[in-house]
Every structure is written in structure tokens, then in C-alpha cells.
């Protein structure tokens, strides 16, 4: 059974930085990445990275966030810089195998003024 364990969330002031990590059990996953969900809003994509290192970023995080992964550790990271109030959300990591997406439980990131 695939399990994803997120860590690194918390409270940070606007303009600050925070790093998230997500360790997955099981196989090497094709795509790993991060979504987020703010109160009252739909879950939205933040960033993805393939096993080959190709990345995709949502427009609103380009140049501020960096996604990376360590395949040997089945771990995906998200480095968040220049955080804004609107980045406050629960962040969810995901790990994909063909035909199946696995989700973490989510971790809170709160940006304060």
C-alpha cells in the first residue's frame, strides 16, 4: 500500500520562505508534485516533476517556488520563497503510477502579514 508522508509546513511571515517534503513508500513514481487548497476554494495544482526531472509550475508560483525530487528516496520537495498571504492553504503531495494517483494527507501552510 502506497503511503505519502508530508512534513515541513507551518507559519511564516509574508516574504519569507518555507520548505515542504513528501516521502512516498513503494515504487518509483512517474510524476510527483504538489497541489494546494485554500479555504472555500478548489484544490489547485502548484507544481509537478517527472521521474526524469521535467517540471511544471502553476503560473502564480513561477519564479517563487521550486519543486525537486530524490528518486532514490522517493521524496519530492517544494521550496517556497517570497511567500504571499494568498499562498495560505493546505498543501497536498501526490505520487502517480499508471492509472492511479496517490495523495498525502495534507499539511498546513499559513502566511501571516
C-alpha positions as CSV (number, residue, x, y, z in Angstrom):
1,X,0.0,0.0,0.0
2,X,1.4,3.4,-1.0
3,X,1.7,5.9,1.8
4,X,2.8,9.5,1.5
5,X,4.1,11.4,4.5
6,X,4.4,15.2,4.2
7,X,6.5,17.4,6.5
8,X,7.7,21.0,6.8
9,X,4.6,23.1,6.9
10,X,3.9,25.8,9.4
11,X,3.5,29.5,10.0
12,X,5.7,32.1,8.1
13,X,5.6,35.8,7.6
14,X,4.9,37.2,4.2
15,X,8.1,37.4,2.2
16,X,9.6,34.5,4.0
17,X,10.5,31.0,2.9
18,X,9.3,27.5,3.8
19,X,10.2,24.1,2.6
20,X,7.9,21.0,2.3
21,X,8.9,17.4,1.7
22,X,6.9,14.3,1.0
23,X,8.3,10.8,1.3
24,X,6.4,8.0,-0.6
25,X,6.6,4.3,0.1
26,X,6.6,1.8,-2.8
27,X,7.6,2.1,-6.4
28,X,9.3,4.8,-8.3
29,X,6.5,7.1,-9.3
30,X,6.1,8.6,-12.8
31,X,5.1,12.0,-11.6
32,X,5.2,13.6,-8.1
33,X,4.2,17.0,-7.1
34,X,2.1,19.3,-5.1
35,X,-1.5,20.7,-5.0
36,X,-3.0,23.1,-2.6
37,X,-6.4,24.0,-1.3
38,X,-7.3,27.3,0.4
39,X,-10.5,27.6,2.5
40,X,-13.5,27.8,0.3
41,X,-11.6,27.1,-2.9
42,X,-11.0,24.1,-5.1
43,X,-7.8,22.2,-5.0
44,X,-5.3,23.5,-7.5
45,X,-2.0,22.4,-9.0
46,X,1.1,24.0,-7.7
47,X,4.0,22.1,-9.3
48,X,4.8,18.7,-10.7
49,X,8.1,16.9,-11.5
50,X,8.6,13.7,-13.6
51,X,11.0,10.9,-12.7
52,X,13.2,12.4,-15.4
53,X,13.3,15.8,-13.8
54,X,10.9,17.7,-16.1
55,X,9.0,20.3,-14.1
56,X,5.7,22.2,-14.5
57,X,4.7,25.2,-12.4
58,X,1.4,26.9,-12.0
59,X,1.7,30.5,-13.2
60,X,1.1,32.0,-9.8
61,X,4.2,30.3,-8.3
62,X,6.7,30.6,-11.2
63,X,10.0,32.1,-10.0
64,X,9.0,31.8,-6.3
65,X,8.6,28.0,-5.8
66,X,11.0,25.2,-6.8
67,X,10.0,21.6,-7.0
68,X,12.6,18.8,-6.9
69,X,12.8,15.2,-6.1
70,X,15.2,12.5,-5.0
71,X,14.2,9.3,-6.8
72,X,16.4,7.1,-4.6
73,X,14.4,8.3,-1.6
74,X,11.0,8.5,-3.4
75,X,10.8,12.0,-2.0
76,X,9.5,15.2,-3.5
77,X,10.3,18.7,-2.2
78,X,8.8,22.1,-2.6
79,X,10.9,25.1,-1.7
80,X,8.7,28.2,-1.4
81,X,10.2,31.7,-1.4
82,X,8.7,35.2,-1.3
83,X,5.6,33.8,0.2
84,X,2.4,35.8,0.0
85,X,-0.8,35.8,2.1
86,X,-2.6,34.1,-0.7
87,X,-0.3,31.1,-0.5
88,X,-2.0,30.2,2.7
89,X,-3.5,26.7,2.1
90,X,-3.3,23.1,2.9
91,X,-0.7,21.6,0.6
92,X,-1.1,18.1,-0.7
93,X,1.6,16.0,-2.3
94,X,0.8,13.4,-4.9
95,X,2.6,10.5,-6.5
96,X,1.4,8.8,-9.7
97,X,1.6,5.3,-11.1
98,X,0.0,4.5,-14.4
99,X,-3.7,4.9,-13.9
100,X,-3.5,5.7,-10.2
101,X,-2.9,8.9,-8.2
102,X,-1.9,8.6,-4.5
103,X,-2.4,11.6,-2.2
104,X,-0.8,12.7,1.1
105,X,-2.9,13.8,4.0
106,X,-2.1,17.4,3.5
107,X,-0.1,19.9,5.5
108,X,-1.0,23.4,6.5
109,X,1.0,26.4,5.3
110,X,0.0,29.7,6.8
111,X,1.4,33.0,5.7
112,X,0.9,36.0,8.0
113,X,1.2,39.7,7.5
